[in-house]
Amino acid sequence: MNLQETLNWRYTTKEFDTTKKISEEDMAQVKNLLRMSPSSVNLQPWHFIVAESTEGKARMAKGAQGFFHFNAPKITNASAVVLFCSKIDADDAYFNHIATTDDINGRFPNEDIKNGFLGAVKAFADIHKYDLKDLQHWMEKQVYLNIGSFLLGVTTLGIDATPMEGIDVKALDEEFGLRAKGYTSLVAVSLGYRAESDFNSTDKTPKSRLEESEIITVV
Ligand SMILES: Cc1cc2nc3c(=O)[nH]c(=O)nc-3n(C[C@H](O)[C@H](O)[C@H](O)COP(=O)(O)O)c2cc1C
């Protein structure tokens, strides 16, 4: 599929075929996709809970009760569900961890360049911590960027997805003990294969977008 075909093929799947399971090989690629997303200063301020078993999906479905019940079948009937979580805070120890990891991966020809990078990471983080006072929000934005590349990336594997902000993040934070580990949940993405009867498939419900002339100004 070329890019145009890929964009037309994907849509938010509302009903999964429960008989189809994503292969282990494809799940390995899915996990690598999560890992390879870009982020500002390579901060990678995220963690992912991946539910593949019936038991794991049942735990994930605790975030789709009450007001959020409409998303429950999209979780329990999926092949796998990824919960995207953001760091709550970032400190010097974490910045050092990022710089050391980059160093081990061969990014720095010498100590000066490593220290320059570390200084830049801290400078950007300080802007968000003190000037803009949005450190947590900034880190959440990096996680959303990952979600964007994830949604397109899984499509290239022929995998359907359902991004869901309609989840009880407090319940999921408690279920997976996230806050104590310095994380909070943001969005769940269910993965699998569309059911024939899915009302939201593009042959039954066409995609709708604002016109290009309204959203793009070429200067
Ligand atoms: C961050 C985000 C959160 C969303 N939350 C939900 C949700 O909770 N439940 C749902 O069924 N769809 C959800 N959607 C799907 C959107 O409604 C959908 O992406 C949009 O209508 C465009 O349609 P398309 O994805 O089929 O192209 C969400 C999408 C995004 C990107």
The ligand as an SDF file (V2000), in Angstrom:
LIG
                    3D

 31 33  0  0  0  0  0  0  0  0999 V2000
   -6.5810   10.6770   21.1600 C   0  0  0  0  0  0  0  0  0  0  0  0
   -7.8100   10.0310   20.6060 C   0  0  0  0  0  0  0  0  0  0  0  0
   -8.7930    9.5830   21.4610 C   0  0  0  0  0  0  0  0  0  0  0  0
   -9.9240    8.9080   20.9670 C   0  0  0  0  0  0  0  0  0  0  0  0
  -10.8200    8.3590   21.8590 N   0  0  0  0  0  0  0  0  0  0  0  0
  -11.7930    7.5080   21.3710 C   0  0  0  0  0  0  0  0  0  0  0  0
  -12.5880    6.7300   22.2630 C   0  0  0  0  0  0  0  0  0  0  0  0
  -12.4830    6.8140   23.4900 O   0  0  0  0  0  0  0  0  0  0  0  0
  -13.4690    5.8540   21.7250 N   0  0  0  0  0  0  0  0  0  0  0  0
  -13.6320    5.7130   20.3610 C   0  0  0  0  0  0  0  0  0  0  0  0
  -14.4400    4.8790   19.9340 O   0  0  0  0  0  0  0  0  0  0  0  0
  -12.8910    6.4570   19.4950 N   0  0  0  0  0  0  0  0  0  0  0  0
  -11.9680    7.3380   19.9620 C   0  0  0  0  0  0  0  0  0  0  0  0
  -11.1770    8.0560   19.0830 N   0  0  0  0  0  0  0  0  0  0  0  0
  -11.3990    7.9230   17.6190 C   0  0  0  0  0  0  0  0  0  0  0  0
  -11.7740    9.2480   16.9290 C   0  0  0  0  0  0  0  0  0  0  0  0
  -13.1170    9.5310   17.1230 O   0  0  0  0  0  0  0  0  0  0  0  0
  -11.4100    9.1030   15.4460 C   0  0  0  0  0  0  0  0  0  0  0  0
  -10.0100    9.0130   15.3280 O   0  0  0  0  0  0  0  0  0  0  0  0
  -11.8890   10.2610   14.5780 C   0  0  0  0  0  0  0  0  0  0  0  0
  -13.2950   10.3060   14.5440 O   0  0  0  0  0  0  0  0  0  0  0  0
  -11.3670   10.1510   13.1480 C   0  0  0  0  0  0  0  0  0  0  0  0
  -11.7870    8.9440   12.5440 O   0  0  0  0  0  0  0  0  0  0  0  0
  -10.8070    7.7890   12.0560 P   0  0  0  0  0  0  0  0  0  0  0  0
   -9.8550    7.4640   13.1760 O   0  0  0  0  0  0  0  0  0  0  0  0
  -11.7300    6.6270   11.7710 O   0  0  0  0  0  0  0  0  0  0  0  0
  -10.0800    8.2630   10.8440 O   0  0  0  0  0  0  0  0  0  0  0  0
  -10.0790    8.7600   19.5650 C   0  0  0  0  0  0  0  0  0  0  0  0
   -9.0880    9.2340   18.7060 C   0  0  0  0  0  0  0  0  0  0  0  0
   -7.9590    9.8470   19.2110 C   0  0  0  0  0  0  0  0  0  0  0  0
   -6.8870   10.2870   18.2420 C   0  0  0  0  0  0  0  0  0  0  0  0
  1  2  1  0
  2  3  1  0
  2 30  2  0
  3  4  2  0
  4  5  1  0
  4 28  1  0
  5  6  2  0
  6  7  1  0
  6 13  1  0
  7  8  2  0
  7  9  1  0
  9 10  1  0
 10 11  2  0
 10 12  1  0
 12 13  2  0
 13 14  1  0
 14 15  1  0
 14 28  1  0
 15 16  1  0
 16 17  1  0
 16 18  1  0
 18 19  1  0
 18 20  1  0
 20 21  1  0
 20 22  1  0
 22 23  1  0
 23 24  1  0
 24 25  2  0
 24 26  1  0
 24 27  1  0
 28 29  2  0
 29 30  1  0
 30 31  1  0
M  END
$$$$
